[in-house]
Every structure is written in structure tokens, then in C-alpha cells.
Amino acid sequence: MVPRLAAEGSSFHGAFLYYAHDKRARTTARVAWTHTLNLMTDRIEKAWKVMAYTAQHAARLKSAAGRSRTGDRVAKPVISYSLSWHPEQTPDKETMLEAARTSIDKLGLAEHEAVIVAHRDEPQPHVHVIVNRIHPVTGMAANLYRSKRKLQDWAREYQKKEGTSYCPQREENHRKRRQGGKTRYANPVLVEAWTGSRTGEGFVRELESKGYRLTRGRKRLVVVDPYGKSSNPIRDLKAAMGGEFREQVFRDRMADIDPTSLPTPEVIKAGIEADERQRDEERRAREKAIADRMTRQKREHRKQRGALEESHDRRIEGARSDLMVYHRMAEKTEAIGRLRDQLHCPGLVRRIGFALFRSDRKLRQELRELEDRQERSTQRIEESLAAMTRERKQDLDRLQRRQLREFEALVRLSKQRNQPERSGAKEWASPAMGQAFGPDLASRPAPGTR
């Protein structure tokens, strides 16, 4: 775990534009997820406005809380820092959120408004924490005394809790501080490259093997890390070796290096940015290709289900027509209608001499027998159609399971080609498949069935 405290800022809007978007763009491809603390909104585009409002109205909050309004207005209320895990580690969202919360508590900012943004643009998993220095209730500004020390102590406790030792230098610094000594950060890559070489060219090779470059600065030699950040190697070596290291020693070892043959930091940074843009373009192209393929597959799956449903519906309707003819349902319905008409609307002849005709009692008995035969025929028809409806549902269920396997295979392919996984693909691959393909067609009743 590596915590890194950034300089205090004055603009929550600027922090939002930087942390919630890609570098030098308004896109959000590098943002994995966001989370808010002590805010009445989960939307990060609104959260920064609330935080800015709190900072602007600190005096009013102090008055409402009964606090003294003395003191200058806080010019830089934005506190931001990052928490980075080792590239070998794969913490989930809950683990990263818990680490962010406990680090905020360590700084004494548990009640302050905060936004947590997880990025996925670097090999190491990391989150950025943006906290409002102004308390949302009292309007008081938080005390940031020894914030870096507090974060380092928190990281040491966190590292011990998870049982890892990715940063042994932290333990050494802790030991020195307990003994009253001073500590300074030294990049272990530079120290390793220095101790593992004997010449300037060897030092350059060691750096390049770890993704670092030695460049020609305006006044001195400068080392640029894989992410474009520049540093003075002499400062790191002094911090690591203390009084044992002399600046002249560094110059003597670099004597076999022609400074004019080295690139400038600006050239290296421009190359890194160009590579980053190219990777972003390639990633977006891969994402678009995968999204297009998923869209085509989704359309094809819908077409398959529609064709299967239509085929079964035609069979069921055809079977219903054949069964209606076989059981002579139309003739029975017509006969029942005639009998009912005779019972409810007797003619003039029946009024005069009904003895020549059947009695009402016989007509009603015949009507009941005919209705019973019709009901039994209807039941047999429905039983036959119910079996076909069950077969229809089973076929649609099998098709849906097969389509789900095909889609999950496509999502796995997208993960392999474009790590980390896009959120949209994850949502599309939900077990219910409803989000991807709409309502479950297999659950719809067949036409003409109850």
C-alpha cells in the first residue's frame, strides 16, 4: 500500500474534472467506479457542487453551530490523496472502499464530505480520495498537521493487517522516527539501479530495464519514471545513503555519459503521452468492436427466439383448428344454440299444441347432455394444447440457456482482450438476461392458451 498526499487545492470543480475524467479529456474510460461519503447525493457531478457550497459558506455554518467566526477564509479547502496497491494485488471494490474510509478516519476527517474515485488506467489498483477540509456542520477547517506521517502510519498498520511487505522502506523509516532520526523518501528503483551498476552506462541500462529513463534536464540529469514523472536522482540517493553519498560521486560515475545524447524530459513525456493516447485509441477500438459484436449477437438471439416462438405458435393454432374439427365443436355449438332458442323463444305452434312436440323437460335434458359433451371435448382439446405449450416453453428455455452460454463466452473474451472489464458488458451478462434481451419470451403464454 502506497499513500500519496497531493498538494492542497482551491477548486472542487478542477478536482472533479481531473479525477472523474480521462487525462486531458472529458471521457471517463479510466474511471472504474465512484463513491461519496457524508453527502446527500451519490452523483459525483453534483457532489463537487455541494462540497464547494460548504466551503464557500463556512462562516454561515460557524454561526449556525455557535462557533466563532474569527479567522481567515480557507483558500485551499480541497484535500486529495491516492491509495495504491501493488500490481500483484487485486482488491475488490469493498476492500478499496474500506481502505479509503479507514484512511480518512486516520486523518480525523471521518465526518467531512468526501468523494472516492477508483481508476483503472495504471497497472496498480488505486483510488483517489477527495475530502472537503471544511466540516459540513460546524464550518470549521480540519487540522492537517502531519498528514503525511499519519497516512504513512496508517499504511504501515494496513500492511501489517493484510500480511504483506511490499514496502520495507516504510518499516525502516518508522524505526528511524522512533529513534528520533529524520526520514526522507528514496525511490527504491533508483537506489537498486545505482547499487547494481558500476558505470554511467550500466546505471542507464538498469534504469531502462525497470521502465525508467535518464534524461537531460535544464540544469542536471533527471530521471523520468514510466508515468512521466521527473525526479532528481541525487536527491533520492542522498535520502537513501545519507552522509555516505556525495554529489561528486554521482558526477564521476556519469562521466562516460554524453548529456547531449540523452533526450529531454519533455520528449520522454511526449512519447509516454503519445503511447497512452495510442493505447486509449486501441482500447476504445476494442471496446467498440466488442460492443458491436454483442449488439449483433443480441439481435441474432432475439431473431432466433422470435422464430422459435412463431413456429410453436403456428403448430398450436393448427392443432387447435384440427381438434375443433375432429370433436365437431362448431356443430355442437350450433345445436346448443338451437335448443336454447326453442326453450327461451317457443313458436306459435308450440303454444297451441305442444303435445305434438317434445316437452320442455326433454329439451332441457338434451341441452344438458349436449353441453356436457361439449365441455368434455373442450377439456380434451385444452389437455392436448397444454402439452404442446409445455413443449414450447421447454424449447424456449433451452434456447435461452444456450444463448446465455454464448453471451457469457463473449463476455469472457472481452475480459481477456480488454482488461479491466467494461461495466456495460458485466451488466449485459446478468443471469436473468432480461437487461440484455428484454422480457423473457419463454414466460409468455402461447396464443389462445389460458
C-alpha positions as CSV (number, residue, x, y, z in Angstrom):
1,M,0.0,0.0,0.0
2,V,1.4,3.4,-1.0
3,P,-0.5,6.5,0.1
4,R,0.4,9.7,-1.7
5,L,-0.8,13.1,-0.5
6,A,-1.3,15.7,-3.2
7,A,-0.9,19.5,-2.6
8,E,-4.0,21.2,-1.2
9,G,-6.3,22.7,-3.9
10,S,-8.7,25.5,-4.2
11,S,-11.2,24.2,-6.7
12,F,-13.5,21.3,-6.3
13,H,-14.6,21.7,-9.9
14,G,-11.0,21.3,-11.1
15,A,-10.6,18.2,-8.9
16,F,-13.8,16.8,-10.4
17,L,-12.7,17.4,-13.9
18,Y,-9.3,15.7,-13.3
19,Y,-10.2,12.7,-11.2
20,A,-13.6,11.9,-12.7
21,H,-12.4,12.0,-16.3
22,D,-9.6,10.8,-18.5
23,K,-6.4,12.9,-18.7
24,R,-6.9,16.0,-20.9
25,A,-10.4,14.7,-22.0
26,R,-14.0,14.8,-20.9
27,T,-14.3,11.0,-21.4
28,T,-14.5,8.6,-18.4
29,A,-12.9,5.4,-19.6
30,R,-10.3,5.3,-16.8
31,V,-12.9,5.7,-14.1
32,A,-13.9,2.2,-12.7
33,W,-16.4,3.4,-10.0
34,T,-17.1,6.4,-7.7
35,H,-18.5,6.6,-4.2
36,T,-19.5,9.5,-1.9
37,L,-19.3,9.9,1.9
38,N,-21.3,12.3,4.1
39,L,-23.1,13.7,1.1
40,M,-26.8,13.6,0.2
41,T,-26.1,12.6,-3.4
42,D,-24.3,9.6,-5.0
43,R,-23.8,11.5,-8.2
44,I,-20.2,12.8,-8.4
45,E,-21.1,15.5,-10.8
46,K,-23.3,17.0,-8.1
47,A,-21.1,16.1,-5.1
48,W,-18.4,18.6,-6.0
49,K,-21.0,21.4,-6.1
50,V,-22.2,20.5,-2.6
51,M,-18.6,20.5,-1.4
52,A,-17.9,23.8,-3.0
53,Y,-21.0,25.3,-1.4
54,T,-20.0,24.0,2.0
55,A,-16.5,25.6,1.7
56,Q,-18.0,29.0,0.4
57,H,-20.5,29.2,3.3
58,A,-18.1,28.2,6.1
59,A,-18.8,31.4,8.0
60,R,-22.5,30.9,8.0
61,L,-22.1,27.3,9.2
62,K,-19.9,28.5,12.1
63,S,-22.6,31.0,13.1
64,A,-25.4,28.3,12.9
65,A,-23.2,26.0,15.0
66,G,-22.4,28.7,17.6
67,R,-18.7,28.8,16.7
68,S,-16.5,31.8,16.5
69,R,-16.4,33.4,13.0
70,T,-12.8,34.7,13.5
71,G,-10.0,33.6,11.3
72,D,-9.2,33.9,7.6
73,R,-11.2,32.1,5.0
74,V,-9.6,28.8,3.9
75,A,-8.2,29.4,0.5
76,K,-7.4,25.8,-0.3
77,P,-10.2,23.5,1.1
78,V,-9.5,20.6,-1.3
79,I,-7.6,17.7,0.2
80,S,-6.7,14.9,-2.1
81,Y,-4.6,11.8,-1.9
82,S,-4.2,8.4,-3.6
83,L,-4.0,4.9,-2.2
84,S,-2.2,2.4,-4.4
85,W,-1.9,-1.4,-4.1
86,H,0.8,-3.5,-5.6
87,P,0.2,-4.6,-9.2
88,E,0.2,-8.2,-8.0
89,Q,-2.8,-7.4,-5.7
90,T,-6.4,-7.5,-6.9
91,P,-8.6,-5.8,-4.2
92,D,-12.3,-5.7,-4.9
93,K,-14.5,-2.6,-4.5
94,E,-15.4,-3.2,-0.9
95,T,-11.8,-3.7,0.1
96,M,-10.8,-0.4,-1.6
97,L,-13.7,1.4,0.0
98,E,-12.8,0.1,3.4
99,A,-9.2,1.2,3.0
100,A,-10.3,4.7,1.9
101,R,-12.7,5.0,4.9
102,T,-10.1,4.0,7.5
103,S,-7.5,6.3,6.0
104,I,-10.0,9.2,6.2
105,D,-10.6,8.3,9.8
106,K,-6.9,8.3,10.5
107,L,-6.7,11.9,9.2
108,G,-9.5,12.9,11.5
109,L,-11.9,13.6,8.6
110,A,-14.5,10.9,9.2
111,E,-17.3,13.5,9.4
112,H,-16.2,15.5,6.4
113,E,-17.6,15.3,2.9
114,A,-15.6,13.1,0.6
115,V,-15.6,11.5,-2.8
116,I,-13.7,8.3,-3.7
117,V,-12.8,7.6,-7.3
118,A,-11.2,4.3,-8.5
119,H,-9.1,4.4,-11.6
120,R,-8.0,1.6,-13.9
121,D,-5.5,3.3,-16.1
122,E,-2.4,2.0,-14.4
123,P,-1.0,-1.5,-13.6
124,Q,-1.6,-1.0,-9.9
125,P,-5.1,-0.8,-8.5
126,H,-5.6,2.6,-6.9
127,V,-8.2,5.0,-5.6
128,H,-8.2,8.8,-5.3
129,V,-9.8,10.4,-2.2
130,I,-11.0,14.0,-2.4
131,V,-12.1,15.4,1.0
132,N,-13.5,18.8,2.0
133,R,-11.4,20.4,4.7
134,I,-14.5,22.3,5.9
135,H,-16.7,20.5,8.3
136,P,-20.3,20.3,6.8
137,V,-22.0,21.1,10.1
138,T,-19.6,23.3,12.2
139,G,-17.9,25.1,9.2
140,M,-14.5,24.6,11.0
141,A,-11.4,23.7,9.0
142,A,-9.7,20.4,9.8
143,N,-6.2,20.4,11.2
144,L,-3.8,18.8,8.7
145,Y,-0.7,18.8,10.9
146,R,1.5,15.8,10.0
147,S,-1.0,14.4,7.5
148,K,1.8,12.6,5.6
149,R,3.1,11.0,8.7
150,K,-0.5,9.9,9.6
151,L,-1.0,8.4,6.2
152,Q,2.3,6.5,6.4
153,D,1.4,5.2,9.9
154,W,-2.0,4.1,8.6
155,A,-0.3,2.4,5.6
156,R,2.1,0.6,7.9
157,E,-0.9,-0.7,10.0
158,Y,-2.8,-1.7,6.9
159,Q,0.2,-3.6,5.5
160,K,0.7,-5.5,8.8
161,K,-3.1,-6.3,8.9
162,E,-3.1,-7.8,5.4
163,G,0.2,-9.5,6.0
164,T,2.2,-8.1,3.1
165,S,5.6,-6.5,2.9
166,Y,5.7,-4.6,-0.4
167,C,7.3,-1.5,1.1
168,P,10.1,-2.5,3.5
169,Q,11.4,1.1,3.5
170,R,8.4,2.1,5.5
171,E,9.4,-0.1,8.4
172,E,12.9,1.3,8.3
173,N,11.6,4.9,8.3
174,H,9.3,4.0,11.2
175,R,12.3,2.6,13.1
176,K,14.3,5.8,12.4
177,R,11.5,8.1,13.6
178,R,11.1,6.1,16.9
179,Q,14.8,6.7,17.5
180,G,14.4,10.4,16.8
181,G,16.0,10.3,13.4
182,K,14.9,12.1,10.2
183,T,13.5,10.2,7.2
184,R,13.3,11.1,3.6
185,Y,11.7,9.2,0.7
186,A,14.0,7.5,-1.7
187,N,12.8,5.7,-4.8
188,P,13.9,2.1,-4.4
189,V,14.2,1.7,-8.2
190,L,16.9,4.4,-8.4
191,V,18.7,3.0,-5.4
192,E,18.7,-0.5,-6.9
193,A,19.9,0.7,-10.2
194,W,22.7,2.7,-8.5
195,T,23.9,-0.2,-6.3
196,G,23.6,-2.7,-9.2
197,S,25.9,-0.8,-11.6
198,R,29.4,0.5,-11.7
199,T,29.3,2.9,-14.6
200,G,27.0,5.5,-16.0
201,E,26.0,3.3,-18.9
202,G,25.3,0.5,-16.5
203,F,23.1,2.8,-14.5
204,V,21.2,3.8,-17.6
205,R,20.7,0.1,-18.5
206,E,19.5,-0.7,-15.0
207,L,17.0,2.1,-15.1
208,E,15.7,1.2,-18.6
209,S,15.2,-2.4,-17.6
210,K,12.7,-1.1,-15.0
211,G,11.0,1.3,-17.4
212,Y,12.8,4.5,-16.2
213,R,14.9,6.9,-18.4
214,L,17.8,9.1,-17.7
215,T,17.2,12.4,-19.4
216,R,18.9,15.8,-19.9
217,G,17.3,18.5,-17.7
218,R,17.9,22.2,-17.9
219,K,20.5,22.1,-15.1
220,R,21.1,18.5,-14.2
221,L,20.5,14.9,-15.2
222,V,16.9,13.9,-14.4
223,V,15.2,10.5,-14.2
224,V,11.7,10.1,-15.7
225,D,9.6,7.2,-14.4
226,P,7.2,5.1,-16.6
227,Y,4.4,7.5,-16.0
228,G,6.3,10.7,-17.0
229,K,7.1,12.0,-13.5
230,S,10.6,13.6,-13.2
231,S,12.9,13.3,-10.2
232,N,16.4,14.3,-9.2
233,P,18.4,11.1,-8.8
234,I,20.9,12.8,-6.5
235,R,18.1,13.6,-4.0
236,D,16.9,10.0,-3.9
237,L,20.4,8.6,-3.5
238,K,21.2,11.1,-0.7
239,A,18.0,10.2,1.1
240,A,18.9,6.5,0.9
241,M,22.6,6.7,1.8
242,G,22.7,9.8,3.9
243,G,26.2,11.0,4.6
244,E,27.8,8.1,2.7
245,F,26.8,9.7,-0.6
246,R,28.4,12.7,-2.3
247,E,27.2,14.5,-5.3
248,Q,30.6,14.4,-6.8
249,V,30.5,10.6,-6.8
250,F,27.4,10.7,-9.0
251,R,29.1,13.1,-11.4
252,D,32.2,10.9,-11.6
253,R,30.2,7.8,-12.4
254,M,28.2,9.7,-15.1
255,A,31.4,10.9,-16.8
256,D,31.0,8.2,-19.5
257,I,27.6,9.6,-20.5
258,D,27.3,12.4,-23.1
259,P,24.5,14.6,-21.8
260,T,23.8,15.8,-25.3
261,S,23.0,12.2,-26.4
262,L,20.2,12.0,-23.8
263,P,16.6,13.0,-24.6
264,T,15.0,15.8,-22.6
265,P,12.2,15.0,-20.1
266,E,9.7,16.8,-22.4
267,V,10.5,14.4,-25.2
268,I,10.1,11.3,-22.9
269,K,6.8,12.7,-21.5
270,A,5.5,13.4,-25.0
271,G,6.3,9.9,-26.0
272,I,4.6,8.5,-22.9
273,E,1.5,10.6,-23.7
274,A,1.5,9.5,-27.3
275,D,1.8,5.9,-26.2
276,E,-1.0,6.4,-23.8
277,R,-3.2,8.0,-26.4
278,Q,-2.5,5.1,-28.8
279,R,-3.4,2.6,-26.1
280,D,-6.6,4.5,-25.4
281,E,-7.5,4.5,-29.1
282,E,-6.8,0.8,-29.3
283,R,-8.8,0.1,-26.2
284,R,-11.7,2.2,-27.5
285,A,-11.5,0.4,-30.8
286,R,-11.5,-3.0,-29.0
287,E,-14.5,-1.8,-26.8
288,K,-16.4,-0.7,-29.9
289,A,-15.7,-4.0,-31.7
290,I,-16.8,-6.0,-28.7
291,A,-19.9,-3.8,-28.3
292,D,-20.8,-4.2,-32.0
293,R,-20.4,-7.9,-31.7
294,M,-22.6,-8.0,-28.6
295,T,-25.2,-6.0,-30.4
296,R,-25.2,-8.3,-33.4
297,Q,-25.4,-11.3,-31.1
298,K,-28.2,-9.8,-29.1
299,R,-30.1,-9.1,-32.4
300,E,-29.5,-12.6,-33.7
301,H,-30.6,-14.1,-30.3
302,R,-33.9,-12.1,-30.5
303,K,-34.4,-13.3,-34.0
304,Q,-33.9,-16.9,-33.0
305,R,-36.3,-16.7,-30.1
306,G,-38.9,-14.9,-32.3
307,A,-38.6,-17.6,-35.0
308,L,-38.9,-20.4,-32.5
309,E,-41.9,-18.8,-30.7
310,E,-43.6,-18.2,-34.1
311,S,-43.1,-21.8,-35.1
312,H,-44.6,-23.2,-31.9
313,D,-47.5,-20.7,-32.1
314,R,-48.3,-21.9,-35.7
315,R,-48.3,-25.5,-34.5
316,I,-50.5,-24.8,-31.5
317,E,-53.0,-22.8,-33.7
318,G,-53.0,-25.6,-36.3
319,A,-53.6,-28.3,-33.7
320,R,-56.4,-26.3,-32.1
321,S,-58.2,-26.0,-35.5
322,D,-57.8,-29.7,-36.2
323,L,-59.1,-30.7,-32.8
324,M,-62.1,-28.4,-33.1
325,V,-63.0,-30.1,-36.4
326,Y,-62.3,-33.6,-35.0
327,H,-64.6,-33.0,-32.0
328,R,-67.2,-31.3,-34.2
329,M,-67.2,-28.3,-31.8
330,A,-68.9,-26.0,-34.4
331,E,-71.8,-28.4,-34.8
332,K,-72.2,-28.9,-31.1
333,T,-72.2,-25.1,-30.5
334,E,-74.9,-24.7,-33.3
335,A,-77.1,-27.4,-31.8
336,I,-76.8,-25.9,-28.3
337,G,-77.9,-22.6,-29.7
338,R,-81.0,-24.0,-31.4
339,L,-82.1,-25.8,-28.2
340,R,-81.7,-22.7,-26.2
341,D,-83.7,-20.7,-28.7
342,Q,-86.5,-23.3,-28.6
343,L,-86.6,-23.1,-24.8
344,H,-86.5,-19.3,-24.5
345,C,-88.4,-18.4,-27.6
346,P,-91.2,-21.0,-28.3
347,G,-93.1,-20.5,-31.5
348,L,-96.9,-20.1,-32.0
349,V,-97.4,-23.7,-33.0
350,R,-95.9,-24.9,-29.6
351,R,-98.3,-22.6,-27.7
352,I,-101.3,-24.1,-29.5
353,G,-100.4,-27.7,-29.5
354,F,-97.2,-28.5,-27.7
355,A,-98.3,-32.2,-27.4
356,L,-97.0,-32.7,-31.0
357,F,-93.6,-31.6,-29.9
358,R,-91.1,-32.6,-27.3
359,S,-91.7,-31.2,-23.8
360,D,-89.6,-28.6,-22.2
361,R,-88.2,-31.2,-19.8
362,K,-86.9,-33.3,-22.6
363,L,-85.4,-30.3,-24.3
364,R,-83.6,-29.3,-21.2
365,Q,-82.2,-32.8,-20.7
366,E,-81.0,-32.9,-24.3
367,L,-79.4,-29.5,-23.8
368,R,-77.5,-30.6,-20.7
369,E,-76.3,-33.8,-22.3
370,L,-75.0,-31.8,-25.3
371,E,-73.3,-29.2,-23.1
372,D,-71.6,-32.0,-21.1
373,R,-70.3,-33.5,-24.3
374,Q,-69.1,-30.1,-25.4
375,E,-67.3,-29.5,-22.1
376,R,-65.6,-32.9,-22.2
377,S,-64.4,-32.2,-25.7
378,T,-63.1,-28.7,-24.7
379,Q,-61.1,-30.3,-21.8
380,R,-59.5,-32.9,-24.1
381,I,-58.6,-30.1,-26.5
382,E,-57.1,-28.0,-23.7
383,E,-55.1,-31.0,-22.4
384,S,-53.6,-31.6,-25.9
385,L,-52.8,-28.0,-26.3
386,A,-51.3,-27.8,-22.8
387,A,-48.8,-30.5,-23.7
388,M,-47.8,-28.5,-26.7
389,T,-47.5,-25.3,-24.6
390,R,-45.2,-27.1,-22.2
391,E,-43.0,-28.3,-25.1
392,R,-42.9,-24.7,-26.4
393,K,-41.7,-23.4,-23.0
394,Q,-39.1,-26.1,-22.7
395,D,-37.7,-25.3,-26.2
396,L,-37.6,-21.6,-25.4
397,D,-35.9,-22.3,-22.0
398,R,-33.2,-24.5,-23.7
399,L,-32.6,-21.8,-26.3
400,Q,-32.3,-19.1,-23.7
401,R,-29.7,-21.2,-21.7
402,R,-27.7,-21.8,-24.9
403,Q,-27.8,-18.1,-25.7
404,L,-26.7,-17.2,-22.2
405,R,-23.7,-19.5,-22.5
406,E,-22.8,-17.9,-25.8
407,F,-23.1,-14.4,-24.4
408,E,-21.1,-15.3,-21.3
409,A,-18.4,-16.7,-23.6
410,L,-18.3,-13.4,-25.4
411,V,-18.0,-11.5,-22.2
412,R,-15.1,-13.7,-21.1
413,L,-13.5,-13.0,-24.4
414,S,-14.0,-9.2,-23.8
415,K,-12.3,-9.5,-20.4
416,Q,-9.3,-11.3,-22.0
417,R,-8.9,-8.7,-24.8
418,N,-9.7,-5.6,-22.8
419,Q,-8.9,-5.7,-19.1
420,P,-10.3,-4.5,-17.0
421,E,-13.9,-5.4,-17.9
422,R,-16.3,-2.8,-19.2
423,S,-19.2,-2.2,-16.8
424,G,-21.7,-2.4,-19.6
425,A,-20.6,-5.9,-20.6
426,K,-20.9,-7.0,-17.0
427,E,-24.5,-5.7,-16.8
428,W,-25.4,-7.4,-20.1
429,A,-24.2,-10.7,-18.8
430,S,-26.6,-10.8,-15.9
431,P,-28.1,-14.2,-15.2
432,A,-31.6,-13.2,-16.0
433,M,-30.6,-11.9,-19.4
434,G,-33.6,-9.5,-19.1
435,Q,-31.4,-6.4,-19.2
436,A,-29.7,-7.6,-22.4
437,F,-32.6,-9.1,-24.3
438,G,-35.8,-7.6,-22.8
439,P,-38.6,-9.6,-21.3
440,D,-38.3,-13.4,-21.1
441,L,-40.2,-14.7,-24.1
442,A,-40.4,-18.2,-22.7
443,S,-42.6,-16.9,-19.9
444,R,-45.2,-15.5,-22.3
445,P,-48.3,-17.7,-22.8
446,A,-48.9,-19.2,-26.2
447,P,-51.6,-17.6,-28.3
448,G,-55.1,-19.0,-27.5
449,T,-54.0,-20.6,-24.2
450,R,-55.1,-19.5,-20.7
